[in-house]
């Protein structure tokens, strides 16, 4: 307002808009209204992003106590009275969606066309705050713009002038009448109308009908062009403009960066620019895919349907026959006439002589029009849509090339930042980028112009041929060859109607491919940021520790020069010891979690065009593309896990060991130097002028300083190598993903397989041998697998053994037989290990079907959908997959429901307030969970995990269980509850308090048989990307017999427990060489060793098993003894190996022994 330099202000606004910022300009004036009487007016022009932006601001403003009770109004100036009702409905819907209370007013200004500023001043005269749009008051003339802006700021109340960035969605209420899109430079494409450029028949009747046909065909075609191609072109140009905004913002940020005097964090700043660039680009291509292409498709389809209907309806209105008068002169025989035409003319001359001239001639006009226009137009428009498909494909491809090149240049800029010609390089980059962007839109425009010109020329030629033929008396003879030509063409209206769908499918897949490329660029940058963070933190920590150590040693050496006694070195030894405690494992776990979170955000699968499509594109065709599905997340997990995470872990281990070695060497050298110097000091007592010994002391000092410098240099080289290695690891993990996008391996493999079995004779012989081999294999394998089923039945028969005391040695021998070799386990890639961690993360690729459980779950969920209330209970032993099955049921049978998972504290709890906090955390709220569930309209599934951790076996241990039942009772009609619990724990709880009546169904997680264990393990193993070697045979040479033998052993050991099988799979790996993993048959531990455990201790094991995990306090309450006694008991059990400290202060049965201990409890009759 009243700016001293309006031009500069306007330039600033334009720059900010170019950078895609959300703009807000405030002109504040004190309000005289009370809080209750305050009013806020939001003005919207009917077609912009500012409605969503303005509503967001209203929500923010009214959250303050000053404006909380203000009345809200949204006002729209409308120039299209036909849309008044729809505008009211649209804006009210926006208010409802935002949960704001307000009124809507539409001011129709189509007739009077009053100045919008005057309308605003009149309507908002009593408002306390008016929110206006920058678009609503801007003008091409900067001086006029400033004048209008000043008038807006002269309102009697406070005013906000806003302009939304691309982060807010555009809403179009059609407040202006639809303006037909016209072709730019139309004179260039068509200088005169169709009927003016055609030579019509000489006969007036024929000329009149031909003119009608020409005019209508021209109108139909012009509507088709305007409503399809030109409309689509305008939308694509809008997308092009948004892309230009992104590139301008990147280049502006780089320019600003160059002028920054402080470039100490150059890598971080460039990474930030690159991250924002890839984020914006991904959003734009997602918008292209999800919205823009669909909108263009709808218009293409609708325009084509209207064209076909118009043409068909008009064809029906054309007269079938016309009778015209033909003179004797028109039957004059010409030399080029065919024999049949000569005969026709001669015959008619005789008729004329007999009947008199002129003769009446019948012209089959409708038939001729069909022959010359219908089929030809079908082919011409089909080619027209093909050309548009190719031009759109090139347009998107050119944009992709420009953006990918720009991202590469920005990444290179990160490396060449110290180049003094950086500004010149940016100017060159700006020029190249703008040229590529301009070239892309120019190519689209010129291609469409050529296609339109071709279509118009084709119509003109067809009309001219029609006019020529129907103007001849021998028209019926001339139509015969055309009739034969048309009969051989097979293009139909159905084929033409498929073109918009083909266009949409092809471009949708191609946009997916481009989106995938930017996802990978973003992935590389995000991974690089995490790697740089690790390097920077580790380098800073190491340098600080080394600096402190070096500083302390130098101070020690300085003190030696002036001191007659050896200074204290304990402080230095402590500092050297700090180098050993690099917390590398913790650092790696943080890094691993960050990388895993990034990978999990990737799309699971993405569909792109097949390579055959691109081959056809190169030939100038635009066929229906086949779909190639890329399992992005799975491949990213594999390559990033094997090539990056595992290698980073190894490198960090090397750094950790090197730092420990450095600390050891520095400590040894310091102790050696201290020892020698102390001896010299002792020997020099009473003889301070002993120069020789002083020189020796100086030499020892210098040697120590030299050793310190060498260690510093060694560590510096190590981190330099670490930095270089990380770049190589990152490249090795991302490059295969980029290659995957353009891979033809799968298609080539199919071709080879097809060729291999193309010979019928070889195929028949091969099939016969395969059937014979398979028969014998299946018989033996069936025997082995059937054993697992028999054993599962035999488990029901148990016996009772004698009481024995515990023997630590025997239990530890069991553990040794079940545990793997420490060095081998350490060499297993981290990513491979994580696949067998027993995580409840649900992955379709790793899921093993549970036919019985899934069938029961489907029946129960269907009952819930039909109005029955209650909950679902999932029971089973530890590690049988209860949590994973719960997630599977929710996501498979109730996919549209919001999923919330209530997790118990690690050590369990029986406090209701802790359960309420866990419920609030699951719902992601801070308010009372009951009030939230009462008011929330969302359909949801709530999974309550590990009910046994919310319970204790004493008088006050059921409070949370009762609270769970209360939840089910109050909300079970709208919310589907899934509760999972250990089988025995549930039986005991159910005896005390009736739980069965609250569940509409119960599912028992059955053990896996040997075949299911095989599927479970091998799915994970294959995902890990390693080759299995068993009994000296590689994976591809292992027979079904080998696999049956191996997994029958695992079944015997685990009793079909899937989680335990995954655990002991790693323990039985004997060697890891590159990508090869050698596995041995698991061995059954000596179960008689468990006879050393007394019945008293079995009771303690039983209680821990029933409650799953216990803190000292919890177990003490359950055992009804003091915490000191319980603490001593747990120490003894931990020493023997029966229990392990699963989390700090939280104990559980040793995971390797658990199924065997549970089995023994059942055998003894405790279960």
N, C-alpha and C positions, 0 to 999 in steps of 0.2 A: 504494500500500500504506500503510495506516494514515494516510490523508489527514486533515488537520485540517479541511478544508472539502470533504467529499465531494460536496455539491450543486454546488459550483462546478466540481469535476473532471468530474462527469457532464455538466454543461452544456457544458464545453469539448469533451468527446468528441463530444457530439451535434452541436455546431457544426462540428467538423472533419469528421465524417461527412457533414454536409449540404453541405460544400464539396467533397466527392468526393476527399478525400486518402487516400493509403495510410497506415494507422496502424500503428505499431509501438511497444509499451511493453515496456521491458526491466527485469527484476528480476535483477541480477547476483549470483552467488555463486561463490566460488572453487572450482575443480574440483581434486579430489585424484587424478584418473586420469592416467595417462600419455597421451601423444599417440596411441599405438597403440590404447589401450583405450577411447577416448572414444566416446560414443554420443549421437545426436541423435534425438529423437522428434518427429514432426509429427502433430498430431491434426487430423482433418477430419470435419465433420459430415455430409458426403455430398451437400450441395446448396448450393454457394456458390462465390465467386470465389477463396476462400482456398487451394484446392489449388494452383492455378497460381502464386499469390503466394508460398505457402510453399515450393514447389519452386524458384522463382526465388531466394528467400532462401537455401535450402540450397546452390544452386550458388555463390552469392556467398560464403557462410560457408566452404565447403570449398575455396575458392580460396586461403585463407590457410593457411600451413604448419602452424599450430597445430591446425587441424581437418581437414587434407587426408586423413588416414587414418581419420577417424571413421566408425563404422558408422551407417548411416541406416535409419530405420524410419518408415513411414507407417501410422498406426492409425486405423481407422474404427469408430465405434459404430453398429451396424446394428439397426434395428427392423423390418426386412422380410426375414425369413430366405429368402424365395424369390429374393432378389436377391444372395445371398452370392457366388455364382460370378461373376456379371457385375461386381460391385464389385471383386473381385480382378483380373479381366481389365482393367477400366477403369483402375485405379490403376497397375497394372504397365505399361500402355501409356503412361501419363503419364510414368512413370519412364524408360522406354525412349526416349521422344521427347526427354526432357531430358538423356539420356546420363548418368544418375546410376545408381550401383550401390546398391541398397537392398532391403529386404524390406517386405512388406505384411502387416498383420494386421487381420482383420475380427473385431470382438467383437460377437456377437449378444446383444442385450439386450432382445429382444421379450417374453420370458417374465418374467424376474426384475425387469427395469426398475430396476436399481441406479443410484444417483446417478452422473452422469457424472464429477463431481469425484472420487468414490471410485474409480471405474475408472481415471481418469488417475493418481491417487496410487499405485495398486497396480501398474499396468503400467509407469509411468515412474519407479519407485522407484530404479532403478540408472542412469538416464540422466544425462548431464552437461548437456544442454540440452533443454528441452521447449518446443515451439512450439504455442501454443493459439490458438483463434479467439475473437475478441470476441463473435461471434454465439453461440458455444457456451456462453458463461457469462453472457450478459446476461439480465436479468429485468425485467419491467415495473415492479416495485417498486424504486426507486433504492437503498433501504437494503439490500434483499436482494441486489441486483446488486453493491453494494460488498462485501457479506459473501462472496459467491461469488468475486469477484475477489481478495479477500484470501486466501481458501483456496487459490486457484490459485497465488498468489505464495508460499504457504508450502511449496511443493514443496522437497525437499532440494537441488535443482539450480537452475541459472539457468533463467529462463523468459522467453519472448517471447510477448506477447499481440498478435495481428495482426488487421487488418481491411483487406481489399483494396478499392480504389476501382474505378470502372467500367472502368478501363483493362485489367483482367484479365477473361477469359471465364468465365462461369458454367458449372460442370459439375454435372450432376444425376445422381447414381447411384441415385436412388429408394430411399434408406435408410429412408424411412417409407412405409407402405402408402398406395396411391392413395386419396385422399378425394374422393368425388363432389362436384362443384361444385354448389351449390344457389343458387337465386335469392334475392337479398336482398328482403325485404318481399314474400315470395311470397303472403302473405294478401291483400296489396293487389291482386295480379293475379288470384288465383283463391281464392275463399273456401271452395269445396267441390269435391269430386272430380266428374268428368264424370258418372259413373253415378248420382250423387246429385242432379244438377241436371236430369236428363232424365226425361220421362214415358215410360215404356216401354209396349209393347202390353199389353192386358188379359190376353191369353192367356198362360198360364204358359210354354209351350214357346217362343213367340216372344220373350217377355220375357227368358227365360234366355239365348237366343242373342244377343239384342241387347245384353244386359249384358256378355257375353263380348267382343263386338265393341267396345263402348265402352271397356272396361277395357284391352284390348290396344292399341286405337288411342291411348288416353291414354298408356300406357306407352311405346309406340314414339315418340310425339311428344315426351314428356318427355325421353327419352334423346337424341333429336335436338337439342332445345334445350340441354340441359346440356352435351352433348359438342361442340357446335358454337358456337353464339352466346355462351353464357355463358362457356365456356372461352376463346373468343377475346376476349371483353370483359375477362376477368381479365388476359390478356397485354397488351392495349392499356392497361389501367390501370397495369400495371407500367411500360410505356413512358412513360406520362404522369407517373408518379412520378419517373422518371429525368430527364425534361425539367424538372420542377419543381426537381430538384436543380441542374440547370445554371443556371436563372434565379435561384435563391436564391444561388448562388455569385457570379453577376455582380452582383447587388444588394448582397451583402455586401462585395464588393470595392470597389464605388462608395462605400458608406458608410465603409469603412475609409479610402478615398482622401480623402474630405472632411475627416476628422479628422486627416489628416497635416498637420503644421505646415509642411512644406516642399513646395511644389507647383511647383518650378522646372521639373520635367520632366513637366508635366501631359499634354502631347500624347503623349509616349512611354508614360506609364503607362496612359492611356485606350486607346491603340492596342493595348497588351499585353492589357488586359482584353477588348477587342473581338476580338483575334486568338484568345485562348483560348476565348472564347464561340463564335465561328464554327467553330473546330476541333472543339470538343465537339459542337456541333450537327450538323456534317457527319458526325461519327462515329456519332451516334445515328441519323440518317436513313439512313446506309449500313447500320447494323445492322438497322434496320426493313426495309430493302429486301432485304438479303441473308439474313436469318435469321428475323426475327419474322413477316413476311408469309408466308414459305414454311411456317413451323410452323403458322400459323393455317390456311393453305390445306390442308395435310395433314389437319388435324383436321376441317375443314369437309367435305372430300371423303370421309374415312373415315366420319364420322358419317352423311352422306347415303347412302353406299353401304349401310351397316348398316341404315338406316331402310328403304330400298327393298327390300332382301333380306327383312327382317322382314315388311314389308307384303305382299309377293308370296307369301312362304311361308304367311303366315296366311290370305291370301285363298284359297289352295288347300285349306286345312283347313275352310273354311266349307261347310256342306252345300249342295248345289245346290238341293234342294227340301225343303220341310217340309210335312207333311200335318196340317192342323188341323181341328177341329170348328167348324162355323159354324151358329148358331141362326137361326130364322126372323126374329127381331127384327132381326138384323144386315143382312138383305136388305130392310129397310123403305126404300121409295123416298122420297128427299128432293127438295124443290123445286129445289135448286141442282144436282142431278145432271144430267149431260149425257145426251143421247138414248141413246148407246151404253151408258152405265152403267145407265140405266133399263131398257133392253132386257135387259141382263145380269142384273139383279136379278129382273125378271119371269120370265125363263127359269128361274132357279134356284128361284124360288118354286114353279113348276110341278113342277120336279124334286123338291123337298121334299115336295110333296103326293103325288107318285107313289111316291117311295122312302122317305119318312119323314124326320123331323128328328132330330138335326142332320145336316147334309151334310158330307162330307169335302172340304176345299178345299186345293189345292196352291199353296204360296207359293214363288216362285223367289227364294230368299234370296240366293244367291251373285250372281245377276244384279243384284238390287236393290242389294246392297252395292257392286258395281262402279260402278253408275250414280250412286249418291249419295255415295260416298266416294272412289273412286279418282281420277276426273278432277278433282273439286273439291279433293281434297287436293293433287294435283299443282299446281294453280293457286295454291292458298293458300300452299304451301311455296315455290313459285317467287317469289310476291310477298314472302314472308318473307325470302328471300335477297336480293331486290332492295332491300327496306327496310334490311337489314343493310349492304348495299353503300353505300347512301346515307348511313346513319348513320356508317359508318367513314370515308367520304369527308369528311363534314362535320367529324368529329373531327380528322382529320389536317389539314384545311384550317384549322380554328380554331387548332390548335397552330402551324401555319405563320404565321398572321396574328399571333399573340401574339409569336412569336420574331422575326419581321421587324420588327414595331413596336418591340420591345425593342432590337433592334440599331440602329434609326434613332434612338431616344431616347438610347442610349449615345453615338452619334456626335454628336448635338446637344449632349450633355452636355459633350463635349470643347470645344465652342465657348463654352458658357455657364458655364464652371467658376468664373468670378469672381462669379457671381451670389450675393448673400448668402443668398438663399432656396434654395440648392442642396439643403440637407438636406430641406427641405419638398418640393422637387421629387422627390427620391428616394422619400420616403414615398408621394407620390402615384403615382409610377411603380410602386412595389411593390404598392400597392393595386390599380391598374389591371391589372397583370400577373397577380396572383393571381386577380382576378375573371375574367379571360379564361380562365385555366387551369381554374378551377373550372367555369366555364360550359361549356367544351369537354367535360369528363368527365361533367358532369351531363346535357348534351344526348345524349351517347352512351348513358348509362344509361337515361334516360327514353325515348329513341327505341326502344331494345331492349325495354323493358318494354311499350311500346305495341304493338310488333310481336308480342311473345309473347302479349299479351292478345288481339290481333286473331286470331292463329292459333288460340288456344284457343276464342274465341267462334265462329269459323268451324267448327271441329270440332263444337262443341256444336250449332250450327244444322243441320249436315249429318246428325248422328246423330238429332236430333229429327225431321227430315224423313223419314229412313229408318224410324224407329219409327212415325211417323204412317201412312206408306204401307203398310208390311207388316202393320199392325194392321187394315187394311180388307179386306173380302172381295173388293172390286173392284181389288185391288192390281195385277193384270196390265194393266188398263186405265189405271190411274194412272201406270204406268211408261212408257207409250208417248210422251207429250210430252217426258219427261226423256230418253228414248232419242234423240229427234230433236235435242234441244239438245246433247247430248254428242257426237253424230255430227258436228256443225259445229265442234267444238273440235279443234284440231290439236296441242295441247301433249302431249308424250310424256315418258317417263322419260329418254330421251336428252337432251331439252332441259333437263330438270331437272339431270341429271348434269353438264351443262356449266357450271352456275352457279358452283361453286367456282372453276373455271378462269377464268371471266369476271371473278369478283371479284378473283382474284389478279392477272390480267393488268392490269386497270384500275388497281388500287391500286399495283401495281408501277410502272406508268408514271407515276402521279400522285406517288408517292414520289420517283421520278426527277426529276420537275419541281420538287418542293420542294427536293430535294438540289441541283439545278442552281441554284436561287435562292440557296441558302446558299453554294454554290461561288463565285457571282458576288459576293456580299457579302464573302466572304473574299478574293477576288481584288482587289476594290477596296481593302480595308484593307491587304493586303500591298503592292500597288502604291503606296498612299499612304505607307506606311512607308518604302519605298525612295526615293520622291520627297522626303519630309521629310529623310531622311538626306542626300541630295544637297544640298538647300537649306542644311541646318545646317552641313555640312562646308564648302561653298563660302562661306557667309556668315562662318563663323569664320575661314577662311583669309583672306578679303578684309579683314575688319575688323582682323585682326592685322597684315596687311601695311600697311593704311592707317594704323593706329595707330602702327606703328613709323616709317612715313614722316613722319607729322605730328609725332610726338614729336621726331624728328631735325631737322626743319625749325625747329620752335619753339626747340630748343636752339641751333641755328645762329643764329637771330635774336637770342636772348638774348646769345650770345657777341659779336655785332656791337656791342651796346650798350657793352660793356666793353673791346673789343679795338680796337687801333689798326690792325690789319691784318685782311684778310678771312679768316675761318676756312676750313678745308679742307671742301669739299663733296663729295668723292669717296665718302664713306660714304653720304651722302644719295642720290647718283645710283645707287649699287648697290641701295639699298632701293627706290627708285622703279622700277628695272629689274626687281625681283622681281615687281612687279605684272603684268609682261608674261608671266611664266612661270606661268600659272595651271594648266598641265597639263590643259587642258579636254578634249583628245582622250582622254587616259588616264582621266579621270573619267567621260567618256561611255561608254567601252568597258566599264568596270566596271559602270556603270548598265545598259548594254545587256545584258551577260551576266546580271546579276541578274534583269532583267525576262524575258529569254528562258528562264532556268531556271524561273521561276515559271509561264510560259505552257506550257512543255513538261510540267509536272506535271499539267496539266488533262487530263481524259478526252478522248480523240480524238473520240468521238461519244457522244451520249446520247439514248435514246429516251424520248419523252414522249407524252401523250395528244394526239389531234387536237382542234381547236377544236369539231368537231361533237359530240364527247363532252360537252364542257362545256355546249353548247347543250341537249343532252338532259337533263343533270343539272338544269339550271334548270327544265326542264319536269317534273321529278320522276321521270325514267326512269333506268335504270342499264344501258345497252346495252353490247355489246362495243365497246371503243374501238379506233379505228384508231391506227396508230403513226406518229408524226412524228419523224423523225431529225434531230437538230440537230448539225451538225459544229462542236462547241464549240471545239476547239483551233484549227481552221483559221480560224474567224471571229474568235476572240480574237487570233490572230496578225495578222489583217488590221486589225481596228479598233485594237488597241493599237499595232500598228506604224505605221499611217498617222496616227492621231489623237493618240497620245501620244509614241511614240519619236521620230518625225520632227520633231514640234514642239518636243520637249525639246531635241533636237540643235540646232535653229535658235535657240532661246532661249539655249542655252549658248554658241553661236557669237557671238550678240549680246553676251552678258556678256563673253566673251573679248575681242572687239573693243573694247568699251567700256572695259574695264580697260586695254587697250593705249593707247587714246586718252587715258584719264585719266593714265596714266604719262607719255605724251608731253607732255600739257599741263602737268602738274606740273613735269616736267623743263625744259620751255621757260620757264615762268614763273620757276622757281628760277634758271635761268641768266641770264634777263633782269634779275631783281632783284639777283643777285650782281654782274652787270656794272655796273649803275647804282650800287649801293652802293660797289663797289670804286672807281669813278670819283670818287664823293663823298669817300671816305676819302683818295684821292690828292690831290684838290684841297684838302682841309682840312689838309694837313700844314703845321705851323707856325702854324696859325690855328684852334685848337680851340674857339674861342668863336663860331664862325660859326653863329648860331642858325638862320638861314634854311636852311642846308644840313642841319642836324640835323632840322629839321621835315620836309624833303624825304625824308631817310632814314627817318624815322618813318612817313611816308606810304607809302613803298615797302614797309616792313615790314607795315603794316596791310593794304595791298592784297594782298600775298602771303597773309596769313592769311585774308583774305576769299575769295581764290581757292581756298584749301585747303578752307574751309568749304563753298564751292559744289560742289567736286568730291565731298566727302563726302556732301553732300545728294543729288547726282546719282546716286551709287552706291547710296545708301540707297533712293531712288525706284526705281532699276532692280531691286533685289532685291525690293522690295515688289510691283512689277509681275510679276516672275518667279514669286513665290509665288502671286499671284492667277491668273496664266496656267496654272500647273501644275494648280490645281484645275479650271480650265475644260478643260484637255487630258484630265485624268482622267475628268471627267464625260462628255466627248465620246467617250471610248473605251469606257466601261462602259455608258452608257445604251443604245447600239444592241444590246448583248448582252442586256440586260434585255428590250428590245423584241422581240428575236428569240425569246425564250421564249414570248411571247404573240402572235407574228406570225401573221397570216392571209394574208400576201401570196401564198405558194405556192399555197394552195388557191384564192384568187381568180383567180390567173393560169390555173390549170387550167380553172376554170369559164369564163373568157373564151375560152380556146382551144377549149374544147368547143363554145361557142355560135358561135364564128367559123366552124367547119367543120361546123356542123349542117345547112346547106343543101346537099343532094346535088348540085344543078346547079353551084353555085359551086365546090364541092369538086372536081368532075370537071374543070371548065375550068382551075382553078388547078393541079391535078395534071398536066394535059397540058402546060401552059406550062412548068411546073417541070421536067418530063422532057426537053423540047426543049432548054431552057437548060442543064440538067445535062449532056446528051450532048456538046454542043460544048465546054463547059468542061472536061469530063473528058478529051477528046481532046488538047487543048492542054496541060493540066496534066500528063497522062501523058508527053507528049514531054519536058517540062522535067524531071520527076522521073527519067525514064529516063536522062537525061544523067548524073545523079549516079552511077547504077549502072555506066554505061560507063566513067566516069572512074576509079571504084574498081578496075576490071579493068585499065585502062591504066596504073595506077601501078606495075605489076610490071615495066614496060619502062623502064629507066633508061640514062643515058649518063654519060661521064666528061668533065669540063671541065678547062681549064688551071689552073695555079697563079697566084694573084694575091696581092698584099699587102693589108693591111687599110686601109680608109679610114673614119675616124670620121665624117666628114661624111655619107658615103653610108649608113652604118648608122643614123645618127641621123635621116636623112630617111625611112628605112623606118619607124622608130619613130613619127615624127610622123604619118605617114600612117595608122598603125594605132591611135594613141592618140586618145582623145576630147578635146573641149575641156574644159579644167580647170574653168572656171566652170560649165559645164553639168553636169559630173560632180558638182560640189559641190552643185548644186541638186536632184539626184535624191534622193528620200526614202531615208533610211538603210534602212528596212525593205525597200524595193524592191531596193536594192543588195544586201542580204544574201541575197535569193532567188537571185541570180546569182553568189554567192561561190564556188560549186563545192564547198560543204560536203558531207561524206559522210553527213549526217543523212538517214535513210531515212524518206520520207513517201509513203504510198500515193497521195495526190492528185497528187504530182509525179513518180511513177514512170512511166517509159516502158518498155513491154514489150520484152524481148529474147527473142523466140520461140525462136531457135536455142539461145542460151546457157541459157535456162531449161529447155528440154527435155533438154539434156545434163545439167544439174545435177540434175534430177529422177531421171534414170536412175542417176547416180552415187550419190546419197544413198540411193536404194532398195537398191542393192548393199550399201552400208554397213549399212543396217538389217537386211539378210539375212545379215550375219555376215562380209562381206568386210572386210579391213583395208587401211589405206593412208591416203592423203590426197588432197585435191583441189587442183590448181594452176590459178590464174587468171592468164592472161598478157594483155598488151596494152600499147599505147603510153601515154605520160603523159597523164593527164586523160581516159582512155577509160572511167572508172567502175569500176575493178577493186574498190576498197574498198567502194563502194556495192553492187555485185553480190554481194560476199562476204557482207555483212550480209543482203541480200535472201534469199540461198540459205539462210542459217542460220535466219532468222525464218520463212520460208515452208515449207521442207521438213523442218525439224527444230524445230518451234515449242516443244516441251516440253523442249528442251535448254537448259542454262544457257550463255549466250554470254559469252566472254572474248576481248578483243581486245588483242593484244600490239603495242604501238607502238614504233617505233625512236626513238633520240635524233634531234633535228632535224638534226644534222650527221653522222649515221651512226656506227657503231661496229663493231669486229671483236673486242671483248673479251667473253669468255664471261660474266664476272661482271656486266657491264652488261646482257647478254641475260637472265640469271637475275633481275636486279632488275626488268626490264621485265615478265617473266613473273609475278613475285610481285605487281607492281602490277596487272596484268590480272586475276589471281586474287583480288586484295584480301586478301592474306595477308602475314605477316611471317616465317613459317617457311620451311624449304626446300621449293621448289616440287615437286621430285620426290617427296619423302616425302608431301606433301599429296595429290598426284595418285594415289599408290599407295593411300592410305587413304580417299580421297573416293569415296563410292558414286554421286555425282551424275552424270547424263548431261550432257555438255557439248560445246560446239563451241568450238575455239580458232582464232581468225583471226590469222595472222602477216602483218602488213602490210609491204609494201615490202622484200622480201628483199634487193633491191639495196643498201639502206642498211646491211645487216648483212654486206656483202662488200666486199673491195677487190682490185684486180687486181695482186696480188703474192703471194709465197710464203706469207706468214702470214695471208692475207686470207680463209681459208675456215673458220676455227675455229667461228664461230657457225653457219655453214651446216651443218657436221657435227653440231653440237649440235641443230639443228632436225631433222635426219634421225634422230638418236638418240632424240629425243622421239617422233617418228612411229613408229619401230620398237618402242619400249617401250609406248606407250599407244595406238597406232593402232587396237587392237581395241575399245576402249571410248570413245575420244575421237575426234571427227571434226575433223581438221585441215584448214583452208583456208589455203593459202599464196598470196599474190599477188605478182607480180614483173613488171618490164618485160620485154618479149619478147626484145630483144637481150641484155640482161643475163643472162637465163635461158639463152640459147643458149651464151654464153661460159662461165658457171658449169658448165653441163652437160657441156661438153667436158672440163673439168678433173676433175670429180667426177660420177659417174653419178647424176643426180637422178631420171630418168624411172622407174626401177624402184621408187621409193618412192611414186609417185602412182598411184592407181587410175583417175585420169582427169584430163584437161587441158581447160580451156575458154579459148578466145581471145576477148577482148572486141573484137568487130568494130566498125568505124566505123558511124555512123548514116548513113542516106541522107537526102535533103532532107526527105522527109515526116516522118521520125522527129525530125529537128532542129526542124521546125515544132512538133510536139507537145511536145517538150522545152521550148522557149522560151515558147510560148503558155500552157502550164500554169502556169509561174512568173509570167508577165506577168498573167494573170487573177487569180492569187492575190494579186498586189500591188495589185489594185483600181484600176488606172489605165486610161485609154482610149488606145489606140494610134492614131496618125495617120501615114499614109504616103502620100506624093505628094499631099498636100492633102486626102486622103479619110479620114474617121473610120473606126474599127474596124468598125462595123456595116455600112459600105458597101463594105468591101474584098471583092473577089471572090477565088475560088480562084486565078484567074490572077495577081492581085496577090501573093497569099501564095506561090505557086509561084515567081514571079519573084524575090521577096525571099529565100526560103530556099534557092533554087538558088545564089544568090550566096554565101550563108553556107557552103554546102557546098563551093563552089569554093575559098573562102578557107581553110576549116578542114580540108578533106579528110575531113569527116565526124566530126571529133573533138568530142564533146559538151561537154567542159569548156572547150575553147578557144572554141567557139561562144558559150557563156554569157558568157565574158569579153569578147569583142568586141561582143556585143549592146549592152552599156553604152557602149562607145566610140563607137557609131554613133548614139547619141541626140543630136539637135541642139538640142532645146529642151524645157523642162519648164514648162508653164503650168497651175497648179492641179493637176487630176487628169489632164491630157492630156500624153502623151509623144510628141514627134515623132521619127521614125526615118528614117534615110536608107539607101540601098543601100550595103553595105560595098564598099570599093575594094580591089582586089588590089595589094599593094605591088610595087615594081619589083624583081623577084627578081635582076636582073642586078647590083644593088648588092652582093649577096653574093659576087660574083666578086672583090671586093677583099680577101677573106679568104684568107690563105696556107694551104697544106696543113698546115704546122706548127701553125698555130692551129686548123685543123679537127680535128687530132688531140686538142688540148686540149679543144675543145668536145665531141668524142666521149667523152672520159673523164668529163667532168662529166655528160654525158647518161647514160652507163652507170651511174654511181653516184648519179644523181638530184640529190643535194646534197652539197657538199663544204666542209669547213672547210679553212683554209690547210694545217694539218698533214696532213689526209687526202689532199688533192690533191698535196702535196709527195711523200708516200710513193708514190702511184700514178705520178707523173711521174718519180720517182727523181731529184729535184733538191732543192736547199736550200729552206727555208721562206722565206728572203729573196727568192730568185728567184721563187718561187711568189706571194709577196705582191705583188711588182712586176708580175708578169704579170696577176694578177687586177685590180689597180688599172687597168691599161691597158684590159683587157677591160670593166671596169665603166664607165670613162670613155667608151668607144665605145658602150656600151649593149648589148653582147652578153650580159653577165651582170649579175645584180642581187644585192644582199645581202638574201637572203630573210629571214634571222634574224640577230641580232648574231653576226658572225664566221662565218656560214654562207652560201655562195654557190650560186647555181643559174642556169641559163640563163634569160634574160629571158622571162617568160611570154608576151609578145606576139610574140616572135620564134621561140619554141621549135619549133612545128610546121614553120615555114619552114626553120629550120636543120636539123631532122631530115630534112626532105624533100631538102634540098641534100646532106646526108651520104649519103642513099640514092642520090641522083643521081650522086655522086662515087664510089660503090662502097664507102664506109666501113661502111655498114650491111649 
